[in-house]
Amino acid sequence: MFSVVPTNPRRRSTVVTATAAFLLLTAACSSGSSDDDADKKPAAHTGREGDGWTVLHYSMADTNLEPFMVADVNELGTVGSNDNLHVREFMDRSADYGDDELLDQGSWVGGRTLDLGAPGTSEVVEDLGDVDSADPAVLASFIADGIKDNRAGHYALIISDHGASWPGIGPDEGTAPEYDVLDLAEITDAISSGLEEAGVDKLDLLGFDACLMANYEVASAVAPLADRLVASQELEPGHGWDYGSLQVLADDPDTSADAFGEALIDGFSSQAEEQGTEDQITLSMTDLTKMDDVDDAVSDFAAALADQAGEVAPAVGQSEATTLAFGKNPDATQDKHLSDLGLLATAIGDAAPDVAEQADAVVDALDAAVLDEVFGAATAGATGLSIYLPPTSDLADGAYLDVPSADSWGSFLDAYYTAGAAIPEAEQPEFTDPADGPDVSFDDDGSITLTGAFDPAGLENITEATISYALVNDDDSITYLGEEVADFTDDGDAPTATGNYDLTVMEISDQEDSAYAYVDLDLSDDLATAFFDVPMTYYASTTPNQAQDALLSLVLDIDAGEFVSETLYIYDEESGGYGELAPDPEGILTPDVLTVAANGDQTWEPTTDVGLYADVANLTYDFVPLDSGSTIQADLTLYDFGGNTSTLSSLVEVP
């Protein structure tokens, strides 16, 4: 039988931005910092009066995150305002996501600015009606008015919505059909304009209660605007921050920005433990006054990598493939391609001694800048900030090069992708006997092991190996059920790749119906915990024809054999951002799997015609053996840093 093999089942969708476009855009961008940037000095604080804090909380809640944001403001209301603390709230609400009551305001549609009073009380400052919360002028006005009306010794701004790292935050769904977002330039312009109008040089603390915003490019861009940044490298669970943490400000007007940030991190961590989401969290506080040192170190590191791109590219590719990453998705076009900056620099420096000095400088500068952080089992070792590193140029977003803080790193990416495109064919991955397929052995534990020898000429450039597995259908199409990391080793003249598959499939049930699901699997270093990302599609009961891309994130305690955490995230195509979904229990979820037709066409299709009810708390998960006698195709694939692949496939009958 003819084996149908997708070109690259892991990187499974179409190109985001063409290689040529990315390289052309890079050529037009300057590398390194300008002289003006180098001469910038921190300004003395201005616009302060007395002591205490004014906290400005900006909720872009005209999205499916509205229920979570209403709960957050109700948490804020348990603290309220007093002589030491004034809290001003901007809340833009939707007609589509419930009618939860907010403090003593009840429910409404549109934007309101509120001053919080004694616990549980609030006063309307302005009813804005139908407003675009992603309009930078709206944010700037909120900042300026909030500060001018409530002068204090310290100022903080916290922005809540879907986060996407350097692309920004949003959207405001009230601007449909073209949802508006606050991109990074608009965020910095809005904050700068608002502060300037208020006569304030910078904030004491800037927070993003959103996914993925603890990012080098973001921190570098906002550094002139605040002393401290509190944000998450990873996707945030819907409960977000514990705003009861503001009690530290209400209790003591002399609370420092560092103490406030620590309280936010501690509160978030405690709430995550209460909610059972602690395994996958991150939250860090960065000293933005030290970002000049981080910028210099990253710029020098990027320049060293670019100058020696041909030599160090394999080390970069291998490091990218193995370094802790955030916003991951089995669909590479929805993956955020964010690597932990400190761990990435460490891995590259260890593998490429010629740039070790520059890599160490990045680690040292980052360690000095990141003051506090929390992480879970799935994010262990996170160093506080991520950085953008798509594995191949066809996944790189050309808009990245419009981000001023990305100049030096963007120039490195150009050199890295150019080196990948120049890998000679003879040095690309190549299994030695592709027509014969891999060696397949059935193991005593009921699993299968695939082994294949490959040409040593390509060994230096290989970044990773995977094993993927698919059901073979009657029409000769195949349906992929998952992918796992495989091993590759240097055995002298005959290096080999080896992958293992246990012949099971994830089955999700709503206790009425069940469906197979595709899984992307990661394991903790101690092999005690497994992390699964499951691509799904969500249909609300009120809009049954409107499909929304979703990602189910699961945590399995291997020793106990129990799933201990489940979080459903929604992906916003307009902003590229993620946020936890509060699904309609009467809505429908369908697990999606990659189906490859006999002619090679690839589509993502549901595994069920009826779907599963989206009552996530009622879902159950199991790994069930494949039916005896069914035929699967198992693929062993090698990848190099240029995106070249070689695959061995075998048809296996399940015993």
C-alpha positions in Angstrom: 0.0 0.0 0.0 1.2 3.5 -0.8 2.1 5.3 2.4 0.7 8.8 2.7 3.2 11.1 4.5 2.5 14.8 5.2 5.5 16.9 4.4 5.7 17.8 8.1 2.8 16.6 10.3 4.1 18.5 13.3 4.3 21.9 11.6 0.9 21.3 10.2 -0.6 24.3 8.5 0.2 26.8 5.8 2.9 29.5 5.9 2.3 32.6 8.0 4.7 34.9 6.2 6.9 33.9 3.2 10.6 33.6 3.7 11.3 36.2 1.0 9.0 38.7 2.7 10.6 38.2 6.1 14.1 38.6 4.7 13.2 41.7 2.7 11.6 43.3 5.7 14.7 42.5 7.7 17.0 44.2 5.2 15.0 47.3 5.6 15.3 47.4 9.4 18.3 48.8 11.3 20.3 46.5 13.5 21.3 47.6 17.0 20.3 50.5 19.1 20.5 54.1 17.9 22.8 56.6 19.5 19.7 58.4 20.9 18.7 55.2 22.6 22.1 54.7 24.1 22.1 58.1 25.6 18.8 57.7 27.3 18.9 58.2 31.1 16.2 57.5 33.6 14.2 60.6 34.4 13.4 61.7 38.0 9.9 60.9 39.0 7.4 63.7 38.4 3.7 64.2 39.1 3.7 62.7 42.5 1.7 64.3 45.4 1.7 63.0 49.0 1.9 59.3 49.6 -0.3 56.2 48.9 -1.2 54.6 45.6 -3.5 55.2 42.6 -4.2 52.0 40.7 -5.7 52.2 37.3 -7.3 49.0 36.1 -8.2 48.8 32.4 -10.5 45.9 31.6 -11.0 45.3 27.8 -13.9 43.0 28.6 -15.8 43.3 25.3 -14.6 39.7 24.7 -15.3 36.2 25.8 -13.1 36.9 28.9 -15.8 39.2 30.3 -17.0 36.7 33.0 -13.5 36.4 34.4 -12.9 40.1 34.3 -16.1 40.9 36.1 -15.0 38.4 38.8 -11.6 40.2 39.0 -13.2 43.6 39.5 -15.5 42.1 42.2 -12.2 41.0 43.8 -10.9 44.5 43.5 -14.1 45.7 45.3 -13.3 43.6 48.3 -10.4 46.0 48.9 -11.9 49.1 47.4 -10.4 52.6 48.1 -9.4 54.3 51.2 -7.1 57.1 52.3 -4.1 55.0 51.3 -5.3 53.6 48.0 -7.6 54.9 45.2 -8.7 52.4 42.5 -10.2 53.6 39.2 -11.7 51.0 36.9 -12.4 51.1 33.2 -14.8 48.2 32.1 -16.0 47.7 28.6 -18.7 45.1 28.6 -20.4 43.0 25.8 -24.0 42.0 25.2 -22.8 38.5 24.3 -21.1 37.0 27.3 -23.6 37.0 30.2 -25.1 39.5 32.6 -22.9 39.0 35.7 -23.3 41.8 38.3 -20.3 44.0 39.0 -20.1 45.4 42.5 -23.2 47.7 43.0 -23.4 48.6 39.3 -25.4 45.5 38.3 -25.0 44.5 34.6 -24.7 46.8 31.6 -23.4 46.9 28.0 -20.6 49.3 26.9 -17.9 51.2 28.7 -17.9 52.8 32.1 -15.3 54.4 34.2 -15.8 53.8 37.9 -14.2 55.0 41.1 -14.2 52.2 43.7 -15.2 53.3 47.2 -15.6 51.4 50.4 -15.6 47.6 49.9 -18.4 46.6 47.5 -19.2 50.2 46.4 -18.4 52.2 43.4 -19.4 55.5 41.7 -19.7 56.1 37.9 -17.2 58.6 36.7 -18.3 58.4 33.1 -20.7 56.3 31.1 -18.9 55.9 27.7 -21.5 53.9 26.0 -20.3 52.0 22.9 -16.6 52.5 23.1 -13.5 50.9 21.4 -11.3 49.8 24.3 -8.6 49.0 21.8 -8.4 52.7 20.7 -5.1 54.0 22.2 -6.8 57.4 22.7 -9.3 55.8 25.1 -6.5 54.2 27.1 -4.5 57.5 27.1 -7.5 59.4 28.3 -8.2 56.9 31.1 -4.6 57.2 32.3 -4.5 61.0 32.2 -7.9 61.5 33.9 -7.3 58.8 36.5 -4.0 60.4 37.6 -5.2 64.0 37.4 -8.2 63.2 39.5 -6.4 61.1 42.0 -2.8 62.4 42.6 -0.7 60.1 44.8 2.8 59.1 45.6 2.7 56.0 43.4 0.9 55.0 40.2 0.1 51.6 38.8 -1.7 50.6 35.6 -3.0 47.1 35.0 -4.4 46.0 31.6 -6.5 42.9 31.2 -7.6 41.0 28.0 -6.2 38.3 25.7 -2.4 38.7 25.4 -0.2 37.8 22.5 3.3 39.0 23.6 4.9 41.4 21.1 1.8 41.6 18.8 -0.1 43.3 21.7 -3.3 42.8 23.6 -7.0 42.6 22.7 -9.3 42.4 20.8 -12.4 44.6 21.4 -15.1 42.4 19.8 -17.4 45.4 19.7 -15.4 46.6 16.7 -16.4 43.5 14.6 -16.2 42.4 11.9 -12.6 43.7 12.0 -11.7 43.3 15.7 -9.5 46.1 16.9 -6.4 45.3 19.0 -3.9 47.4 20.9 -0.6 46.5 19.3 2.7 47.1 21.1 3.3 50.5 19.5 -0.2 51.6 20.4 0.2 50.5 24.0 3.4 52.4 24.4 2.0 55.5 22.7 -1.2 55.5 24.8 0.7 55.1 28.1 3.2 57.8 27.1 0.5 60.2 26.0 -1.6 59.6 29.1 1.4 60.1 31.4 2.5 63.2 29.5 -0.9 64.8 29.8 -1.0 64.0 33.5 2.5 65.4 34.0 3.9 62.1 35.2 7.2 60.7 33.9 6.5 57.1 34.5 4.5 54.5 36.4 5.7 52.8 39.4 4.3 49.5 38.2 2.8 48.3 34.9 0.9 45.0 34.8 -0.6 42.9 32.1 -3.2 40.5 33.5 -3.1 38.6 30.2 -1.4 35.7 28.5 2.2 35.8 27.2 3.1 39.5 28.0 6.3 38.8 30.0 8.3 39.0 26.8 11.6 40.6 26.1 10.3 42.7 23.2 7.4 44.0 25.4 9.6 44.7 28.4 12.1 46.6 26.2 9.4 48.7 24.6 7.7 49.7 27.9 10.9 50.2 29.9 10.8 54.0 29.6 7.2 54.1 31.0 7.4 52.2 34.3 9.8 51.1 37.0 8.4 47.5 37.3 6.6 45.1 34.9 4.4 42.3 36.2 3.3 39.8 33.6 3.1 36.1 32.6 5.4 34.3 30.1 2.8 31.5 29.7 -0.9 31.4 29.0 -2.8 32.6 32.1 -5.8 30.7 33.5 -9.0 32.6 33.5 -9.0 33.4 37.2 -6.1 35.7 36.5 -4.6 37.6 39.4 -6.0 37.7 42.9 -6.9 41.4 43.3 -7.4 40.9 47.0 -3.6 41.4 46.9 -4.2 45.1 46.7 -4.9 45.0 50.4 -1.2 45.5 50.9 -1.6 49.0 49.4 -4.7 49.8 51.4 -3.0 48.9 54.6 0.3 50.8 54.1 0.6 54.0 52.0 4.4 53.5 51.9 4.3 50.1 50.2 7.0 50.0 47.6 6.5 48.9 44.0 8.6 45.8 44.7 6.4 44.8 47.7 3.3 45.4 45.6 4.6 43.2 42.8 5.5 40.5 45.2 2.0 40.6 46.7 0.5 40.2 43.2 2.8 37.2 42.5 2.1 35.5 45.8 -1.7 36.1 45.5 -1.7 34.7 41.9 0.2 31.6 43.1 -2.1 31.0 46.0 -5.2 31.4 43.9 -3.8 29.1 41.2 -3.3 26.4 43.9 -6.9 26.9 45.1 -8.2 26.6 41.5 -5.9 23.6 40.6 -4.0 25.5 37.9 -0.7 25.8 39.6 1.2 23.4 37.3 1.2 25.6 34.2 1.5 29.1 35.6 4.1 31.8 35.4 4.2 35.3 36.7 7.3 37.5 37.0 8.3 41.0 38.1 11.0 42.8 36.0 13.0 45.8 37.1 12.5 47.9 33.9 15.2 50.3 35.1 17.7 47.5 34.2 16.4 46.9 30.8 19.1 49.0 29.2 21.6 46.3 30.4 19.4 43.5 29.1 19.0 45.3 25.7 22.8 45.7 25.4 23.3 42.1 26.2 20.7 40.8 23.8 22.0 43.1 21.1 25.6 41.8 21.6 24.4 38.2 21.7 22.3 38.7 18.5 25.2 40.3 16.7 27.6 37.5 17.7 25.0 34.9 16.5 24.5 36.7 13.2 28.2 37.1 12.6 28.7 33.3 13.0 25.3 32.2 11.8 26.6 29.3 9.7 28.6 27.9 12.5 26.2 28.4 15.4 22.8 27.8 13.6 22.7 24.0 14.5 23.2 24.9 18.2 20.4 27.5 17.9 18.1 25.1 16.3 18.7 22.3 18.8 18.3 24.8 21.6 15.0 26.1 20.2 13.7 22.6 19.9 14.5 21.7 23.6 14.1 25.0 25.5 11.0 25.7 27.5 8.5 27.5 25.3 5.2 29.3 25.9 2.0 29.6 24.0 2.6 26.3 22.3 0.1 24.7 19.9 0.2 21.6 17.7 -0.8 23.9 14.9 2.4 25.7 14.2 0.5 28.7 12.8 -1.2 29.2 16.1 2.0 28.5 18.1 3.5 31.8 19.5 7.1 30.6 19.1 8.2 32.1 22.4 11.3 30.6 24.0 12.4 31.3 27.6 15.2 33.9 27.1 17.4 32.8 29.9 17.2 29.1 29.2 17.7 29.7 25.5 20.8 31.7 26.0 22.2 29.1 28.4 21.6 26.3 26.0 23.1 28.1 23.0 26.1 29.2 25.1 26.7 25.6 26.3 26.5 24.2 22.7 28.4 27.0 20.9 31.5 28.1 22.9 32.3 30.9 20.5 29.2 32.9 21.7 29.3 31.7 25.3 30.5 35.0 26.6 27.7 36.9 25.0 25.2 34.2 26.1 26.4 34.5 29.7 26.0 38.3 29.6 22.3 37.8 28.6 21.8 35.4 31.5 23.5 37.7 34.0 21.6 40.8 32.9 18.3 39.0 32.9 18.9 37.5 36.3 19.6 41.1 37.7 16.5 42.5 36.1 13.9 39.8 37.1 13.2 40.4 40.7 10.6 37.8 41.5 8.8 35.0 39.8 6.6 31.9 40.2 6.3 28.9 37.9 4.7 25.5 37.9 5.7 22.0 37.1 5.2 22.5 33.4 7.1 25.8 33.4 9.9 24.8 35.8 13.0 26.9 35.5 11.3 29.8 33.7 13.6 32.9 33.9 11.0 35.7 33.7 11.0 36.8 30.0 10.5 35.1 26.7 11.8 36.0 23.2 10.5 35.3 19.7 12.2 32.4 17.9 10.2 30.7 15.2 12.1 27.5 14.2 11.9 28.3 10.4 11.4 31.3 8.3 8.1 30.2 6.8 6.6 30.5 10.4 8.1 33.9 11.0 5.7 36.8 11.1 7.1 39.8 9.1 5.2 42.2 11.4 7.8 41.4 14.0 10.3 43.6 12.2 8.1 46.6 12.7 8.7 46.3 16.5 11.5 48.7 17.4 12.7 46.6 20.3 13.1 43.7 17.8 15.8 45.3 15.6 18.9 43.4 16.8 17.1 40.1 17.3 15.3 40.4 13.9 18.7 40.9 12.2 19.9 37.7 13.9 16.8 35.8 12.7 17.5 37.0 9.1 21.0 35.5 9.3 19.7 32.3 11.0 17.1 31.7 8.3 19.6 32.5 5.6 21.9 29.9 7.0 19.1 27.4 7.1 18.2 28.0 3.4 21.9 27.4 2.5 22.2 23.9 3.9 23.6 21.7 1.1 21.3 18.9 0.0 24.0 16.4 1.0 24.0 17.7 4.6 20.2 17.6 5.0 18.5 14.8 7.1 18.3 11.5 5.1 17.4 8.1 6.3 19.7 5.5 4.7 17.0 3.1 3.5 13.7 5.1 3.2 12.1 2.6 0.9 12.5 -0.2 3.5 10.9 1.9 6.3 12.0 1.7 9.9 12.8 -1.4 11.9 9.6 -2.1 13.9 9.7 -4.1 17.1 6.9 -5.1 19.5 7.9 -4.6 23.1 6.8 -6.6 26.1 4.8 -3.6 27.5 2.6 -3.7 24.3 4.2 -0.7 22.7 6.1 -0.5 19.4 9.6 0.9 18.8 10.7 2.4 15.5 14.4 2.6 14.6 16.1 4.0 11.5 19.7 4.7 10.5 20.4 8.0 8.8 23.3 9.5 6.9 25.9 11.0 9.2 26.5 13.9 6.8 23.4 15.5 8.1 23.9 14.8 11.8 25.4 18.2 12.7 22.4 20.1 11.4 19.6 17.9 13.0 17.6 19.6 15.7 15.1 17.0 16.7 13.3 13.8 15.9 9.7 12.8 16.4 7.4 9.8 16.2 3.9 10.4 15.0 1.1 7.9 14.4 -2.1 7.7 12.4 -5.0 5.5 11.7 -5.2 4.2 8.1 -8.7 4.7 6.7 -10.6 2.7 4.1 -10.1 5.4 1.4 -6.3 5.3 2.0 -6.4 8.6 3.8 -4.7 8.6 7.2 -5.8 10.4 10.5 -3.0 11.4 12.8 -3.6 10.9 16.5 -0.5 12.5 18.0 3.2 13.1 18.1 5.9 12.6 20.6 9.6 13.3 20.9 11.9 10.6 19.6 15.7 10.2 20.2 18.6 10.5 17.8 22.1 9.4 18.6 25.5 9.6 17.1 26.7 6.1 16.6 29.8 6.8 14.5 29.2 6.0 10.9 25.7 4.8 11.5 23.7 7.3 13.6 20.1 6.2 14.4 16.8 7.7 15.4 14.4 5.8 17.8 10.8 6.4 18.8 8.3 4.5 20.9 4.5 4.5 20.8 2.2 2.6 23.2 -0.6 1.9 20.7 -3.2 3.9 22.6 -5.3 6.9 21.7 -6.8 9.7 23.9 -10.5 9.4 24.2 -12.6 12.3 25.6 -16.1 11.8 26.9 -18.9 14.1 28.0 -20.4 11.0 29.7 -22.9 10.8 26.8 -20.7 10.6 23.8 -17.0 10.1 23.3 -14.4 11.0 20.6 -10.8 10.4 19.8 -8.4 13.4 20.2 -5.0 14.4 18.9 -2.4 14.9 21.5 0.9 16.7 21.7 2.8 15.4 24.7 5.5 16.8 26.9 7.0 15.3 30.1 8.5 17.0 33.2 12.2 16.4 33.8 11.4 13.9 36.6 8.9 12.1 34.3 6.3 12.4 37.1 4.0 14.7 35.2 2.7 14.7 31.6 1.4 17.8 29.8 -1.0 17.5 26.8 -2.2 20.1 24.3 -5.3 19.0 22.5 -6.6 21.1 19.5 -10.3 21.5 19.5 -13.1 23.6 17.9 -15.8 25.3 20.0 -19.3 26.2 19.0 -21.4 28.3 21.4 -25.1 27.2 21.7 -26.2 30.7 20.7 -24.0 30.8 17.6 -23.8 27.1 16.5 -22.4 27.9 13.1 -19.5 30.0 14.4 -16.4 27.9 14.8 -13.7 29.1 17.2 -10.3 27.5 17.5 -9.6 26.3 21.0 -6.8 24.5 22.8 -7.4 22.1 25.8 -4.4 22.0 28.1 -4.3 19.0 30.4 -1.9 17.9 33.2 -1.6 14.2 34.2 -0.1 13.0 37.4 1.6 9.9 36.0 2.2 8.1 39.4 -1.4 8.6 40.4 -2.8 8.0 36.9 -5.1 11.1 37.3 -5.6 14.2 35.3 -5.1 17.0 37.8 -5.7 20.1 35.7 -7.7 21.0 32.6 -7.9 24.5 31.0 -9.7 25.4 27.8 -8.1 28.3 26.0 -9.6 30.2 23.0 -7.3 31.5 20.2 -8.1 34.9 18.8 -7.1 34.9 15.1 -7.2 38.7 14.8 -4.8 39.5 17.7 -3.0 36.1 17.8 -3.8 36.2 21.5 -5.0 33.5 23.9 -7.3 33.6 26.9 -9.1 31.0 29.0 -12.6 30.3 27.6 -15.6 30.2 29.9 -17.6 27.9 27.6 -21.3 27.7 27.4 -22.0 24.2 28.9 -24.7 23.7 26.2 -22.1 24.5 23.6 -20.2 21.9 21.6 -16.5 20.9 21.5 -15.1 18.8 18.8 -11.5 17.4 19.0 -9.6 18.0 15.8 -7.2 15.6 14.1 -5.0 16.0 11.0 -6.3 14.0 8.1 -4.1 13.5 5.0 -5.8 12.4 1.9 -4.4 9.8 -0.5 -3.3 12.7 -2.8 -1.5 14.4 0.0 -4.0 17.2 0.8 -4.0 18.0 4.5 -7.1 19.1 6.5 -8.0 19.3 10.2 -11.2 17.5 10.8 -13.4 16.7 13.8 -13.4 13.1 15.1 -17.1 13.2 15.9 -20.2 14.2 14.0 -22.2 15.0 17.2 -19.5 16.7 19.3 -19.2 16.8 23.0 -21.0 19.1 25.4 -18.6 22.0 26.4 -19.1 21.4 30.2 -15.4 21.1 30.7 -15.7 20.0 34.4 -17.8 17.1 33.2 -15.4 15.8 30.6 -13.4 12.7 31.3 -10.1 11.6 29.6 -8.7 8.1 29.1 -6.1 6.4 26.9 -7.7 3.4 25.3 -6.0 0.7 23.3 -6.4 0.8 19.5 -8.7 -1.8 18.2 -7.0 -5.1 17.5 -6.5 -5.7 13.8 -6.7 -2.0 12.9 -3.9 -0.6 10.8 -1.8 2.4 11.7 1.0 4.3 10.0 3.9 5.1 12.3 6.3 7.8 11.1 9.8 8.5 12.4 10.9 12.0 11.3 14.2 14.0 11.5 14.3 17.8 11.3 17.2 20.2 10.7 17.4 23.9 11.5 16.6 24.8 8.0 13.2 23.0 8.1 14.3 20.1 6.0 13.0 16.7 7.0 13.3 13.0 6.3 10.7 10.5 7.3 10.5 6.7 7.6 7.0 5.2 7.6 5.7 1.8 8.4 2.2 0.3 8.3 1.6 -1.7 11.5 -1.3 -4.0 12.3 -2.3 -3.6 15.9 -2.0 -7.0 17.7 
